[in-house]
Amino acid sequence: MSDWSLAPLGNRRAISLGAVSVQAVAEFRSSVIGAIRVGWRIVALFGVPEGADHVLLIAVLANDERGSLGALSTLVGNHYQALTPECAQASLFERELAEQCGVTPEGHPWLKPVRRHATDQAPNAWLVPERTREEYPFHRIEGEEVHEVAVGPVHAGIIEPGHFRFHAHGEEVLFLEIMLGYQHRGVERLLETQDRLRGTLVSESIAGDTVIAHASAFCGALEALARSHKSARAQSIRGIALELERLANHIGDLGAIAGDVAYQPGAAYFGRLRGECLNMLMTISGNRYGRGLVRPGGVAFDITPDMKTDIDRRVKRLEDELQPVAELFFGTASVQSRLEDVGVVTRDACLTRGFVGPVARACDVHRDVRFNHPYGVFRFAQIPVATAWAGDVFARALVRWVEIQRSLEFVREQLAALPRGELRSACGSLRPNELVVALEEGWRGEVAHIVLTGDDGAVRRHKVVDPSFHNWEALALAMPGNQISDFPLCNKSFNLSYAGHDL
Amino acid sequence: MFKFIRTRIEQGMQTIAFPGGERELPERYRGRPLLECSNCGTARCPQAREDSPTALIRDGANGRAELDLGACLFAPEEAVGSASCGVRFTGDYRMATTSADALRTTTGEVQLAKALDERTKRLFGRSLRLRSVVAGSCNGCEGELVALGNVVFDLARFGVEFVASPRHADGIVLTGIVNRNMRQPLEATYEAVPDPRLVIAVGACAASGGPFRDSPEVMGIPDSIPVDLWIPGCPPHPLTILDGLLRLLGRMHERAASKD
C-alpha cells in the first residue's frame, strides 16, 4: 500500500484524518491516475471546505482484486488541473465538485452541471455566482438526416424525472445525452445534521427502493466513528433485510424486462412475486420497504421464533413459485432473441469507467462489495459473485436471476441459524477528526457513505455515492448502435435510480 | 405451450377482493396514528409534543396539540409516550382526505375523503385516466403506484389507469416535495391536462416535505394547483391509495375511520 501514499482504509474502519496524506496537486494527480491504471477504481472524489479559502479534495480508491481501500487528498484553491483528460472515471466526480464547491477543474472536456443547484459546499469566502437552472449546454451532432429526440423530464409511465436526448440517424441512435438533477432534494446537507434520528430517516429516503442498503451504510459509518459494535444477531437481521430488498427489486426488474418485450405472463407473475418480498420486509419492519428497521447500533425489530418459521415458509414458497416462472421466461425463444445483443456494455468500458453492481458483473467483472470488501454478516456467510460475460440485456437479466437464487439460499440459511445477541448496542458520540468509508452492496451495486468529523466530533461532511452515480454513463454508452425503440428495454435492464443520483 | 398453461394454472387467481377482501396486514404494520391522553385530556398532551421526533405533532388552535398526518413519516420512533398517554400506530390503512386541513386533527381520527360532486363523479366515476408527475421524491411512492397495477391490486378493474400523456388524462398524481428543478415541468404538465381535472397528492413529501422538509430545495405544491385528494404515507400502502381513490370516486361507503 506504500504505492502512491494511499492511506490504508477498511470498509467501516475509521481512521484519523491526519493519516490521509495531503499531497501537492501534481503529486495527487499522478497518484490517482497511476493507481487507476493498475486496477484501482474511484469510489468517490469530493471536496470539503477547508478554512475560508480552500477546498480539501479527497479521493477514495478501491482495489477489488486485493480487497483494499485507500484515500489520499490535496488542497486546492478555486481551480486546479483536471484529472479527467487522463482518467475518465473522474469525469462525473469533477463535474459534481465544480457544482458543489465552486472549484474549476481546468481542462475538463465536458464541464456541465450535474444536478443544477446552487453551490452548497463552497468555502465561506467564495462568492460563486448561481447559474440559471435552465442553462445547460447540450451536445450537438450536425448532419443530413441527423435528428434529435428529446424525452422527459415527465415520462410516459410512473417513472422518476430525467431528460434524455437522442441524436439519431433514422432509427439508429448515434449518441445519447442524459441530463438529470430533477430529483435533487439536498440530501447530503440534510445528512450532516446533529439529530441522529432525522439523519437516519433521510438516509432511508435517499432512494426509496434501496432503503436498507443506504440506511445500513449510513449507520455503518456512524457506528465506526463511535466505535459501536453490533451484535451478531443485528448483523444477521440486517443481512436478511438487505437480501430481501435485493430479491424484491431483482424480481421486479425481471418482470419489468418481461413487460418491455411484451411477454405478459412474465410481467404478471414476477410483478406479484416482487410484492411477496416486500410483504416479508413488512412483516419484519412494519413497512414494505423496510423503513424503521435499520438504526444506529443495530436494528429496531427482532425476528421472533414464530416469524422465523413463517418467513422461512414464505421464502420456500417463493422459491418454488419462481422456478417455473423463470424457466418460462428464460426458456422462451422469442424472449431470448429480444434480449440478446441489445444494449451491450463492454468489459473494457466497465473497467475504464468504473461501473458497479449487476451492470459490471454482467460483463465479467468480479465486483461485489459483499465479496471484495466484506462487512457485517458477509464476513461469515459468503455469497459467491454471480457473473455473465456478454454485457447485454440478457446478461444483466441472467445475473439478476442467479443472484435471486443465491439470496434465497442466504436468507434461509440465516433464518435457520439466527445468532443470539442484543438488537441494538449503544452508539455514542463520534470521534473527532476522523474519516470513514462505509460500503454496502445494494441491489444496484456499491452504495458508499463517506463521513468526516470535525474538531468537535460533529459531522463535517457526509458524502453519498449511489451506484447509479457510477452507472448512468453505462446506459449512455450502451445505446449507440441500437434503435431508439429499444431504449425502454435497455433502460429497464439497468433500472438506475434518479433519486439516488440526484440526492 | 404446455409449460405456459401449467404455469398459468399454478399461478391461479391472485387478485384481492376490494373493498372487503383485504388480506390481513402484519402486526407490526404502522397505519393511521392516534393521539390519546387519558391524563390531561385527549390532544392536550404537552409531553407527547416534546418527545415527537418529527413534525407529526404540531401546535393547533387554542394551544392544543394536533396530529398532522401529512407530516407523519410512519417511523417507529413517532410512537411516543405510554399506552395511556401518547401517540400509537393503529393497523388502519384508511387515511386519505379531501383537504389538507382534514389531515390535521387533535386525535388522528380523520374525516376520510368525500366523494366528488355528482357532475364530476358522472364524468370520472367509472373511468379515470391519470398522469404521474414525480417532483423530487425518493421513488418510494412511485414503487407503490406501480404495485397498484400488479395482479394483486389490479387498479385497472376499477376503471383507473395511468396514461402516457397529460392530454389523455383526467388528472395528475403528484409525488415528491416539488423541488426547484421540477416546479416548472409540474406546472406545464398540469396546464396540459384538459379541464375539469383532478389532482391527487401522494405521500408525506407532497403534503409536508416529508423527511426533506428542512431543505432549501423544497418549494411545495404551488397555489395554482388545487389538490382534490391527499394520501398520507411514507410511502402509503397500496391499499391506502386504493381506498382513497375509490372514496373520491364515490365507490366506497362513506364513513369516518373508526378506532382500529
Interface residues (C-beta under 8 A of the other chain):
Chain A: R115 R116 H117 R133 P153 V154 A156 G157 I158 I159 E160 P161 G181 Y182 Q183 H184 R185 G186 V187 R189 L190 D195 L197 R198 L201 V202 E204 S205 I206 A207 G208 D209 V211 P265 A268 Y269 G271 R272 R274 G275 L278 N279 M282 T283 I284 S285 G286 N287 R288 Y289 R291 G292 A300 F301 E321 P324 V325 E327 L328 G331 S497 Y498 A499
Chain B: K3 F4 R6 T7 R8 E10 Q11 Q14 L25 P26 R28 Y29 R30 P53 T54 L73 F74 A75 P76 E77 F89 R131 S132 V133 V134 A135 G136 S137 C138 N139 G140 C141 E142 G143 E144 L145 V146 A147 G149 N150 V151 V152 F162 A164 S165 P166 G176 I177 N179 R180 N181 M182 P185 T189 G210 P211 F212 D214 S215 P216 E217 V218 C234 P235 H237
